[in-house]
Amino acid sequence: TRIAELGIGRKFQKPTVFESQTIEDNLLLALNVDHSVKGTLFWRGSRDEAEQIDRVLETIRLTHARNRLAGSLSHGQKQWLEIGMLLAQDPKLLLVDEPVAGMTDVETHQTAELLKEINKEKTVMVVEHDMTFVRELGVKVTCLHEGTVLAEGTIDQVSANERVIEVYLGR
């Protein structure tokens, strides 16, 4: 909770959603509200919270499916729902670990578009090994090795860096 209080939202590689709840309920559960027993028992959704849920659903492109059970979503849609759950917490920084692992090419493209849209208003840091996806994001790339920066720049600059090639391709 300390990390969330600092305005940092984290999403790990495997999506973690409440599969037996609807998409909308998953987002409601993620809202930054009083989660004490009393707060939960007497919670009444406000207009602002309803509007926030609507905005998140639109951003993650799941408005049409808001009443579907999360367990019925594709892998990619579950990833987007979990990103939406982060957005419902209104973080300043989103840390996202391998968001496109296991996705189809279409889902990968849609995820790139989603993260670029989110990045217009929030800082997004992505750890990813899919270089096609990284290229599609069109952002500054930092390549690390054992906690040390090997190279920074565009994907083309980093990919052509001799030290990066040596470390990752063993040449």
C-alpha positions as CSV (number, residue, x, y, z in Angstrom):
1,T,0.0,0.0,0.0
2,R,2.9,2.4,0.6
3,I,3.8,2.2,-3.1
4,A,0.3,3.0,-4.1
5,E,0.2,5.9,-1.7
6,L,3.2,7.3,-3.5
7,G,1.2,7.3,-6.7
8,I,2.8,4.3,-8.3
9,G,0.7,1.6,-9.9
10,R,2.4,-1.8,-10.8
11,K,1.3,-4.4,-13.2
12,F,3.1,-7.7,-13.4
13,Q,3.4,-10.0,-16.4
14,K,0.6,-12.4,-15.5
15,P,-2.8,-10.6,-15.3
16,T,-4.4,-10.6,-11.9
17,V,-8.1,-9.9,-12.1
18,F,-11.2,-11.1,-10.1
19,E,-12.4,-13.6,-12.7
20,S,-15.8,-14.2,-11.1
21,Q,-16.6,-10.5,-11.1
22,T,-17.7,-8.3,-13.9
23,I,-15.2,-6.0,-15.6
24,E,-17.0,-3.0,-14.1
25,D,-16.8,-4.6,-10.6
26,N,-13.1,-5.2,-11.0
27,L,-12.7,-1.5,-11.7
28,L,-14.9,-0.5,-8.8
29,L,-12.8,-2.7,-6.5
30,A,-9.7,-1.0,-7.7
31,L,-11.0,2.6,-7.0
32,N,-8.9,4.6,-4.6
33,V,-11.6,4.7,-1.9
34,D,-12.0,3.8,1.8
35,H,-11.5,0.0,1.9
36,S,-12.1,-0.4,5.6
37,V,-15.0,-2.7,6.7
38,K,-17.1,0.3,7.6
39,G,-16.2,2.2,4.4
40,T,-17.0,-0.9,2.3
41,L,-20.3,-1.6,4.0
42,F,-21.6,2.0,3.7
43,W,-19.9,2.8,0.3
44,R,-22.2,4.6,-2.1
45,G,-20.8,5.3,-5.5
46,S,-20.6,9.0,-6.4
47,R,-21.1,10.5,-9.9
48,D,-17.4,11.3,-10.1
49,E,-16.5,7.7,-9.4
50,A,-19.1,6.5,-12.0
51,E,-17.6,8.9,-14.5
52,Q,-14.1,7.7,-13.7
53,I,-15.1,4.1,-14.3
54,D,-16.7,5.2,-17.7
55,R,-13.4,7.0,-18.7
56,V,-11.3,3.9,-17.7
57,L,-13.6,1.6,-19.7
58,E,-13.3,3.8,-22.7
59,T,-9.6,4.0,-22.4
60,I,-9.1,0.3,-22.1
61,R,-11.7,-0.3,-24.9
62,L,-14.0,-2.5,-22.8
63,T,-17.1,-0.3,-22.5
64,H,-19.1,-2.7,-24.6
65,A,-18.2,-5.6,-22.2
66,R,-18.5,-3.8,-18.8
67,N,-21.0,-6.5,-17.6
68,R,-19.1,-9.5,-18.8
69,L,-17.3,-11.7,-16.2
70,A,-13.6,-11.0,-16.2
71,G,-12.9,-14.7,-16.5
72,S,-14.5,-14.7,-20.0
73,L,-12.0,-12.2,-21.4
74,S,-9.2,-13.1,-23.8
75,H,-5.7,-12.9,-22.4
76,G,-5.1,-9.5,-23.9
77,Q,-8.4,-8.2,-22.6
78,K,-7.4,-9.3,-19.1
79,Q,-4.2,-7.4,-19.5
80,W,-6.1,-4.3,-20.5
81,L,-8.5,-4.8,-17.6
82,E,-5.6,-4.9,-15.2
83,I,-4.2,-1.8,-16.7
84,G,-7.6,-0.2,-16.2
85,M,-7.5,-1.3,-12.6
86,L,-4.3,0.6,-12.2
87,L,-5.9,3.7,-13.9
88,A,-8.8,3.5,-11.5
89,Q,-6.3,4.1,-8.7
90,D,-5.2,7.3,-10.5
91,P,-1.5,6.8,-10.2
92,K,1.1,9.3,-11.4
93,L,3.5,6.5,-12.6
94,L,2.6,3.1,-14.1
95,L,5.2,0.3,-14.0
96,V,4.3,-2.3,-16.5
97,D,6.1,-5.6,-16.8
98,E,6.0,-7.4,-20.2
99,P,2.4,-6.3,-21.0
100,V,2.2,-8.1,-24.4
101,A,3.6,-11.6,-23.3
102,G,1.2,-14.2,-24.8
103,M,-0.8,-11.7,-26.9
104,T,-1.8,-12.0,-30.5
105,D,-0.3,-9.6,-33.0
106,V,-3.5,-7.6,-33.1
107,E,-3.7,-7.4,-29.2
108,T,0.0,-6.4,-29.2
109,H,-0.7,-3.5,-31.6
110,Q,-3.8,-2.4,-29.5
111,T,-1.8,-2.5,-26.3
112,A,0.9,-0.2,-27.9
113,E,-1.9,2.2,-28.8
114,L,-3.4,1.9,-25.3
115,L,-0.1,2.6,-23.6
116,K,0.7,5.6,-25.9
117,E,-2.7,7.1,-25.1
118,I,-2.2,6.6,-21.3
119,N,1.3,8.1,-21.6
120,K,-0.2,11.4,-22.8
121,E,-1.4,12.0,-19.2
122,K,0.7,9.7,-17.0
123,T,4.3,8.5,-16.9
124,V,4.5,4.9,-18.1
125,M,7.6,2.7,-17.6
126,V,7.6,-0.6,-19.5
127,V,9.9,-3.6,-19.1
128,E,9.6,-5.6,-22.4
129,H,11.6,-8.0,-24.5
130,D,9.4,-7.9,-27.6
131,M,11.4,-5.5,-29.8
132,T,8.6,-5.2,-32.4
133,F,6.3,-3.9,-29.6
134,V,9.0,-1.6,-28.3
135,R,9.6,-0.2,-31.8
136,E,5.8,0.4,-32.1
137,L,5.8,2.4,-28.9
138,G,8.3,4.8,-30.5
139,V,9.8,5.9,-27.2
140,K,13.3,6.3,-25.6
141,V,14.8,2.8,-24.8
142,T,17.1,2.1,-21.9
143,C,18.9,-1.3,-22.1
144,L,20.1,-2.7,-18.8
145,H,22.4,-5.5,-17.9
146,E,22.8,-6.6,-14.2
147,G,21.4,-3.3,-13.1
148,T,23.7,-1.1,-15.2
149,V,22.7,1.0,-18.1
150,L,24.3,-0.4,-21.3
151,A,22.7,2.0,-23.8
152,E,20.0,4.6,-24.2
153,G,18.3,6.1,-27.2
154,T,16.0,5.0,-30.0
155,I,15.4,1.3,-30.6
156,D,17.6,1.5,-33.6
157,Q,20.5,3.1,-31.7
158,V,20.2,0.6,-28.8
159,S,19.9,-2.4,-31.2
160,A,23.1,-1.3,-33.1
161,N,25.1,-0.6,-29.9
162,E,28.2,-2.9,-29.9
163,R,28.1,-3.5,-26.1
164,V,24.4,-4.5,-26.3
165,I,25.1,-6.9,-29.1
166,E,28.0,-8.4,-27.2
167,V,26.0,-8.8,-24.0
168,Y,22.8,-10.1,-25.5
169,L,24.0,-12.0,-28.5
170,G,27.3,-13.2,-27.0
171,R,29.5,-12.0,-29.8
